[in-house]
Amino acid sequence: MVGMLAMSKAGHDKGAIYVIIREEGEYVYVADGRIRTVDVPKKKNKKHIQIIKKKQLTVSESGFNDLEIRKIIKEYQEEGNVKG
């Protein structure tokens, strides 16, 4: 699941788009590059997210960075898939 785009299905952030940056058991850690950065990701239960892009995103050797995550989410939104 790491590197996939996901949308929050529950919680205060319902409808928010994130990139999954880490997976641990029943939970994933997601970041949007703005409010939820790579250094302070949001912990979400797997059943509270919906994978919206099955293709895994390319991760640089140094891992994810906030600029790349913002760019990926913006490109996805500009494709017309999500308003906002």
SULHUUR-V614683 format. One line per field, one symbol per residue. ss: DSSP state (H for helix, E for strand, C for the rest). psi: psi as a letter, one per 40 degrees, with the letter a starting at -180 (. if undefined). burial: # if it has 24 or more other C-alpha atoms within 12 Angstrom, else .. A space follows every 10 residues. Layout:
ss: ???
psi: ???
burial: ???
This chain:
ss: CCCCEEEECC CCCCCCEEEE EEEECCEEEE ECCCCCCCCC CEEEEHHHEE EEECCCCCCE CCECCHHHHH HHHHHHHHCC CCCC
psi: dheiiihhei adfheihihh eihhbeiihi ieecdgiddg ihhihdeeih hehdhhihhi deaiiddddd ddddddddee dhi.
burial: ########.. .....##### ##.....### ####.###.. ####.#.### ###...#... ...###.### .###.#.... ....
